[in-house]
């Protein structure tokens, strides 16, 4: 592609060389550069791409885009921009012929509920006859085709490539989890959303954002790039979003007055029933995922689809078609008759842990046993908070390792138990052994909640990443402990 075409919409400050040249491909990792490429210097948190500009030229790069002054000799075009990440997003869109403009893109942000909401919306849109893609934490999907996801929201160039693949596969809607990191780092810069959903906001990612205000402001970016805002007005930050955005706003709630509201909620261990009210219409809906907070996820998903012109009848059908969401309040023991249940959930924040344990408590006839820990190299301030929540809401808490990464697992556990005042906890560092311990002590009518990893099928240790799928582990332990 000609460099002039790639630079359309890029705000650059200085130009050395010519723009009338053809580019083979675009790279921001110097190790992948080959002859005729354009290399964009991105200043990251671990390293700075400007250090590798000369290396990129040695490997054949014709064009360097940078934010800082770089001294490179030879017949090289150097373009200086004020923001390399925004430049990468615009160039990526140009390189793939602006695919997001050929899709309807629905974005979901918030601390919790993003993944469940994407699956709910996909199910509703498919019930309406649309082909749907997902960009999210569990995986990316193009229709029924599953594609591995490295992170919740890909880097802008990979995201544009994913949009292009969706366009090529005749996808109508792309439903995206939009993380605060991706918003702050301009990964979705230039993408216009038809609907943006705000689920909630609680403590998370302060290791990255430093302050809660920064975290909130990062989330707010999504709504300033959307035609419509779908807002959980029961959440105090939802009220703030409502005041801070100026586009068309639709609210949803359980408690407060709103445009899309739930009443007559009936909870049970296998799901939840409620009435949905919208513009004078009412419908009774039964979803297969338990938990009051999943009513809010269903309402937000319904509101976005209703605003897209889908009928309440189809919304009901789509929500009821969804049998489960991987690792989100997933009852792994459904097909077994153990006398107790084991639930796997991704809850890895204080609010997420409180939600899943409060939900499980509502349908637990016996004791509630929790198995959880905290990840390493992440926000340390939430560790004692989660320790306290797990201990207070469970009859027995089994404190264990999560993804320790470069940290000592026992030091993380010590941070967790600093928040515990009760004596109803035990420490089992090895996560498999912790799950085993919970299953060994479980009695009739007990419920075990294994929180923190959910859909993940790996564990990140200091020097390696190992395969670790809790759903597989639980099934192995059922056989090992001869529980059937």
Secondary structure by P-SEA (a helix, b strand, c coil): cccccccccccccccccccccccccccccccccccbbbbbbbbccccccccaaaaaaaacccbbbbccbbbbbcbbbbbbbccaaaaaaaaaaaaacccccccbbbbbbcccaaaaaaaaaaaaaaaabbbbbbbcccbbbcccbbbbbccccccaaaaaaaaaaaaaacccbbbbbccaaaaaacccccccccbbbbcccccccccccccaaaaaaaaacccccccbbbbccccaaaaaaaaacccbbbbbbccccccbbbcccccccccbbbbbbcccbbbbbbbccccaaaaaaaaaaaaaaaaacccaaaaaaaaaaccccccccccccccccccbbbbbbccccaaaaaaaaaaaaaccccbbbbbccccccccccaaaaaaaaaaaaccbbbbbbcccccccaaaaaaaaacccccccccccccaaaaaaaaaaaccccbbbbbcccccccccccccbbbbbbaaaaaaaaaaaaccc
